Amino acid sequence: MNALEDKRKNYQEIRDYAALCQAEYGDEVTYFPGYFPAMYLPRERINREMSEALSTISQFVGNGYRPQSVIGGFLPAECLQYLAEKENIHAAQAIIWSQHNIDGGGADGSPSYPYYPSTEHFCKPAQEVNDFIDCVNLDGWTVDFICARQSGSNGHAITGYNSRRGVGPIETYIGWGLELGNMEVMHTQSIHFDKGYELNKFGWVTNIWEAELVYEIGKDFICNALKMWVGDTLKRWPDVQFVTFGEFGNIWREHYKNNDDLNYRFIERGSGLGDSYNNLEIKWFMNKKFRLALLRDWHKNTPEKVIDFTRYDLTVHEPQDATPEKPIKDWSLINRINQKGLRPQDKPVLLQALEKNDKELIFSYYPELC
């Protein structure tokens, strides 16, 4: 909000430049309430400030402009419903997939690809009409599925683990340098643009570059990293399109009217860089009713084991409103088995070792796993 209201000359120039980019390039100018507003603020205040910010943006951009999405980090279900019903915005970056114990908080448990959230929990896909929110929930950073099994990071950029490794510039280019970082970025994108495209009939990679990195790391480094990412992506996949969250969310919304036909599948073998171990193969299955991850050592041809089974057909609840004095840091949706392995029941098991009703649900979607 300060960036939208500050009267100082540099902030005014930034707003003028944002309006110019919107007019000339079609850039989306929208509101960013912070990565984790619900960790510290009650929902009513988040909603009120979103409305105030959106009104301010429309005023300084002019010509009746309205953004098609909001960049929210994590946004509770009530806030997503508010955007859809009160602000007529039907797409939001409101999850950071697999984020857990990073930057002081997180919310693991959702699908990684777009879905309509439930009124019960923003990580849960809506099951029926009565819990349906018409605001497409989008991830913010595509990550390496092998690395994402970790909770947080051990603080060492090169030799350690980091659950956010993937396309994000902080964890890849800054953490590993331009050459190794770009290799990991391209590997992560290949999961979606190669086999993922074949399985899902579309490929989607999402990436946020914080502008402050130019100040923190240096303009030359960040510009070179950005050129490598865009340039090598277009060389390898020349039909890739770079679009805003709002544009992509509304394209997806045109194709999917509810969650009934969602059936996302991914297969990855680690890149061999850092904690993306090249002997591991992970398979993800994500649909309206559950998400399921199977892991094996393909070098040793070990059997696949379940490392995540999150049911979405069970009743769940989000945390109560937070306050600055009493923050709520974990908004995860976790039930049967979670990939982070933090509880005794999260120990990997063979698929056949699951409860009968869990297996019946899985096999009703994927009989080939029987």
C-alpha positions in Angstrom: 0.0 0.0 0.0 2.9 2.4 0.7 4.1 2.1 -2.8 0.7 3.1 -4.1 0.2 6.0 -1.8 3.7 7.5 -1.2 3.9 11.1 -2.5 7.7 11.2 -3.0 9.0 11.8 -6.5 10.6 8.3 -7.0 7.3 6.5 -6.1 5.3 8.8 -8.4 7.8 8.0 -11.2 7.4 4.3 -10.6 3.7 4.5 -10.8 3.9 6.6 -14.0 6.3 4.0 -15.5 4.0 1.1 -14.5 1.1 2.9 -16.3 3.2 3.4 -19.4 4.2 -0.3 -19.5 0.6 -1.3 -19.2 -0.4 1.0 -22.1 2.5 0.0 -24.3 3.2 -3.7 -23.6 0.0 -4.9 -21.9 1.8 -5.5 -18.6 -0.5 -6.2 -15.7 -0.4 -3.6 -12.9 -1.8 -5.2 -9.8 -1.6 -5.4 -6.0 0.8 -7.4 -3.9 -0.4 -7.5 -0.3 2.8 -9.3 0.9 3.7 -13.0 0.6 1.9 -14.0 3.7 -0.7 -11.4 4.7 -2.9 -14.0 6.4 0.0 -15.0 8.7 -0.3 -11.6 10.4 -3.6 -9.9 9.5 -7.3 -10.8 9.8 -9.2 -11.6 6.6 -11.4 -8.5 6.8 -8.4 -6.2 6.7 -6.8 -8.0 3.8 -10.0 -7.7 1.8 -10.4 -4.0 2.7 -6.9 -3.2 1.7 -7.2 -5.1 -1.6 -10.2 -3.1 -2.5 -8.4 0.2 -1.6 -5.3 -0.8 -3.6 -7.3 -1.9 -6.7 -9.2 1.4 -6.7 -5.9 3.3 -6.5 -4.4 1.3 -9.3 -7.4 2.0 -11.6 -7.0 5.7 -10.9 -3.3 6.1 -11.7 -3.3 3.7 -14.7 -6.5 5.3 -16.1 -8.7 4.5 -19.0 -10.9 2.3 -16.9 -8.1 -0.2 -16.3 -8.7 -3.2 -13.9 -6.2 -5.9 -13.3 -7.2 -9.5 -14.0 -5.4 -11.0 -11.0 -3.9 -10.3 -7.6 -0.4 -11.5 -6.6 -1.0 -12.7 -3.0 1.6 -15.3 -2.0 -0.9 -17.1 0.3 -4.5 -15.9 0.4 -7.2 -17.6 2.5 -10.4 -18.9 0.9 -12.5 -16.0 2.2 -10.2 -13.5 0.4 -10.3 -15.4 -2.9 -14.1 -15.5 -2.6 -14.1 -11.8 -1.9 -12.0 -11.1 -5.0 -14.4 -13.1 -7.2 -17.7 -11.8 -5.8 -16.8 -8.2 -4.8 -14.0 -7.3 -7.1 -14.9 -9.4 -10.2 -11.3 -10.8 -10.3 -11.2 -14.5 -11.1 -7.5 -15.4 -10.9 -5.0 -15.0 -8.1 -1.5 -16.2 -7.3 -2.5 -17.5 -3.9 -0.3 -20.5 -3.2 3.4 -21.2 -3.2 3.5 -24.9 -3.9 5.2 -27.0 -1.4 6.3 -24.0 0.7 6.9 -25.1 4.2 9.2 -23.6 6.8 10.5 -21.0 4.3 10.6 -17.3 5.1 9.0 -18.0 8.4 5.9 -19.9 7.2 4.2 -21.8 4.5 1.2 -23.9 3.3 1.9 -27.3 1.8 -0.8 -29.6 0.5 -2.4 -28.1 -2.7 -2.1 -29.2 -6.3 0.7 -27.5 -8.2 -1.4 -26.7 -11.2 -4.4 -24.4 -11.4 -7.7 -25.3 -9.6 -10.8 -23.6 -8.2 -10.4 -23.5 -4.4 -12.9 -24.7 -1.8 -14.5 -22.3 0.7 -13.1 -24.7 3.4 -9.4 -24.1 2.6 -7.5 -22.3 -0.2 -5.2 -25.4 -0.6 -8.2 -27.7 -1.3 -9.9 -27.9 -4.7 -13.6 -27.3 -4.6 -15.6 -30.5 -4.5 -19.1 -29.4 -5.3 -21.1 -26.3 -6.3 -21.7 -25.3 -2.7 -18.0 -25.0 -1.8 -16.9 -23.6 -5.2 -14.9 -20.3 -5.4 -14.8 -18.8 -8.9 -11.2 -17.6 -8.6 -8.5 -19.7 -10.2 -5.7 -20.4 -7.7 -2.3 -20.2 -9.2 1.2 -21.2 -7.9 3.9 -18.6 -7.9 7.1 -20.5 -8.5 7.5 -23.8 -10.3 9.9 -26.1 -8.3 11.9 -29.2 -8.8 9.7 -32.0 -7.4 12.7 -33.9 -6.0 13.9 -30.9 -4.1 10.4 -30.0 -2.9 10.2 -33.0 -0.6 12.3 -31.1 1.9 11.0 -28.8 4.6 12.8 -25.5 4.3 16.5 -25.4 3.7 19.7 -26.1 5.6 21.1 -22.6 4.8 23.9 -23.7 2.5 23.2 -22.5 -1.1 25.5 -24.8 -3.0 25.9 -28.1 -1.0 22.7 -28.0 1.0 19.0 -28.7 0.3 16.3 -26.1 -0.5 12.7 -27.0 -1.1 12.3 -24.0 -3.4 14.9 -25.1 -5.9 13.5 -24.9 -9.5 12.9 -21.8 -11.6 13.1 -19.2 -8.9 16.1 -16.8 -9.4 17.0 -16.7 -5.7 17.4 -20.4 -5.2 18.9 -21.2 -8.6 20.8 -18.4 -10.3 21.8 -16.7 -7.1 22.3 -19.9 -5.1 24.2 -21.8 -7.7 25.5 -19.2 -10.1 24.5 -18.5 -13.7 25.7 -21.8 -15.3 24.5 -24.3 -12.8 21.5 -22.3 -12.0 20.4 -22.2 -15.6 20.9 -25.9 -15.9 18.5 -26.5 -13.0 16.0 -24.0 -14.4 15.9 -25.7 -17.8 15.6 -29.2 -16.1 12.7 -28.0 -14.1 10.9 -26.5 -17.1 11.5 -29.7 -19.1 9.3 -31.6 -16.5 6.4 -29.5 -17.8 7.2 -28.7 -21.4 8.3 -32.2 -22.5 6.7 -35.2 -20.7 4.3 -33.0 -18.8 3.0 -31.5 -22.0 2.4 -35.0 -23.3 0.5 -36.1 -20.2 -1.5 -32.9 -19.4 -2.0 -31.5 -23.0 -0.6 -28.2 -21.8 2.6 -27.1 -19.9 2.8 -24.2 -17.5 5.8 -22.8 -15.7 5.3 -19.9 -13.2 8.0 -17.6 -12.1 8.3 -14.4 -10.0 11.4 -12.2 -10.2 11.5 -9.7 -7.3 12.7 -6.3 -8.7 14.6 -5.7 -5.5 17.1 -8.3 -6.6 18.7 -5.7 -8.9 19.6 -3.7 -5.8 20.5 -6.7 -3.6 22.6 -8.7 -6.1 23.5 -6.3 -8.8 22.0 -5.2 -12.1 24.5 -7.0 -14.4 24.0 -10.4 -12.7 20.2 -10.2 -12.6 20.0 -9.0 -16.2 22.3 -11.8 -17.4 20.2 -14.4 -15.5 17.0 -13.1 -17.0 18.5 -13.1 -20.5 19.7 -16.7 -20.0 16.3 -17.8 -18.8 14.2 -16.2 -21.5 16.7 -16.9 -24.3 17.4 -20.5 -23.6 13.7 -21.2 -23.0 12.8 -19.8 -26.4 15.6 -21.8 -28.1 14.4 -25.1 -26.6 10.7 -24.4 -26.8 10.1 -21.8 -29.5 6.3 -21.8 -29.1 6.4 -20.8 -25.4 4.4 -17.7 -24.6 5.2 -15.4 -21.7 2.0 -14.1 -20.2 0.8 -12.5 -17.0 -0.9 -14.4 -14.1 -4.2 -12.8 -15.0 -4.1 -13.7 -18.7 -3.1 -17.3 -18.0 -5.7 -17.7 -15.2 -8.5 -16.5 -17.5 -7.3 -18.7 -20.4 -7.4 -21.7 -18.0 -10.8 -20.6 -16.7 -12.2 -20.7 -20.3 -11.2 -24.3 -20.6 -12.2 -25.6 -17.2 -15.5 -24.6 -15.6 -15.0 -26.6 -12.5 -12.5 -29.2 -11.1 -14.2 -32.3 -12.3 -11.8 -32.9 -15.3 -8.6 -32.0 -13.5 -6.1 -34.9 -13.8 -2.5 -33.6 -13.7 0.4 -36.0 -14.0 4.1 -35.4 -13.8 7.2 -37.6 -14.0 10.7 -36.4 -13.0 14.1 -37.9 -12.7 16.5 -35.7 -10.7 18.9 -33.4 -12.5 21.9 -34.6 -10.5 22.5 -31.0 -9.3 22.6 -30.5 -5.5 19.6 -32.3 -3.8 17.9 -33.1 -7.1 19.3 -36.6 -6.9 19.6 -38.2 -10.3 18.9 -41.7 -8.9 15.4 -40.7 -7.8 12.3 -40.8 -9.9 9.1 -39.2 -8.7 5.6 -39.4 -10.1 2.9 -37.0 -9.1 -0.9 -37.4 -9.7 -3.2 -34.5 -8.8 -7.0 -34.3 -9.3 -10.1 -33.0 -7.6 -10.2 -35.8 -4.9 -6.5 -36.2 -3.9 -2.9 -35.8 -4.8 -0.5 -38.7 -4.8 3.3 -38.9 -5.1 5.3 -42.1 -5.7 9.1 -42.2 -5.3 11.7 -44.9 -6.3 15.4 -45.3 -6.9 15.5 -46.1 -10.6 19.2 -46.9 -10.6 18.5 -49.8 -8.2 15.0 -50.5 -9.6 13.4 -50.3 -6.1 9.7 -50.5 -5.8 7.7 -47.2 -5.8 6.6 -46.0 -2.4 4.0 -43.5 -1.5 5.6 -40.3 -0.1 2.4 -38.1 -0.3 -1.2 -38.9 -0.2 -3.4 -35.9 0.5 -7.2 -36.4 0.3 -9.3 -33.5 -0.8 -12.7 -35.2 -0.2 -12.3 -34.8 3.6 -13.6 -31.8 5.6 -10.9 -29.3 6.5 -10.6 -25.9 8.1 -8.3 -23.0 7.7 -6.7 -21.4 10.8 -8.6 -18.6 12.6 -7.7 -15.0 11.9 -4.1 -14.0 12.8 -3.0 -10.8 14.3 0.5 -9.1 14.2 0.8 -10.1 17.9 -0.3 -13.7 17.3 0.9 -14.7 13.8 -0.2 -18.1 12.3 2.7 -19.4 10.3 1.5 -22.8 9.1 -1.5 -23.0 6.8 -0.8 -26.5 5.4 -3.4 -29.0 4.4 -2.0 -32.3 5.6 -3.8 -35.6 6.3 -2.8 -39.1 5.2 0.9 -38.9 4.2 2.8 -35.8 3.5 6.0 -35.4 1.4 7.9 -33.5 4.0 8.1 -36.5 6.3 7.8 -34.6 9.5 5.3 -36.9 11.3 5.7 -40.7 12.1 2.8 -41.5 9.7 4.7 -39.8 6.9 7.1 -42.7 6.5 7.1 -43.9 2.9 5.0 -47.0 2.3 4.1 -49.3 -0.6 0.9 -48.4 -2.3 -0.6 -51.8 -1.3 0.0 -50.9 2.4 -2.5 -48.1 2.4 -6.0 -48.4 3.9 -8.6 -50.2 1.8 -10.7 -47.1 1.2 -7.7 -45.0 0.2 -6.6 -47.6 -2.3 -10.1 -47.9 -3.7 -10.1 -44.1 -4.3 -6.7 -44.1 -6.0 -7.5 -47.1 -8.2 -10.8 -45.5 -9.3 -8.7 -42.8 -10.9 -5.6 -44.8 -11.8 -6.4 -48.5 -12.3 -3.0 -49.0 -13.8 -1.5 -48.6 -10.3 -3.3 -51.7 -9.0 
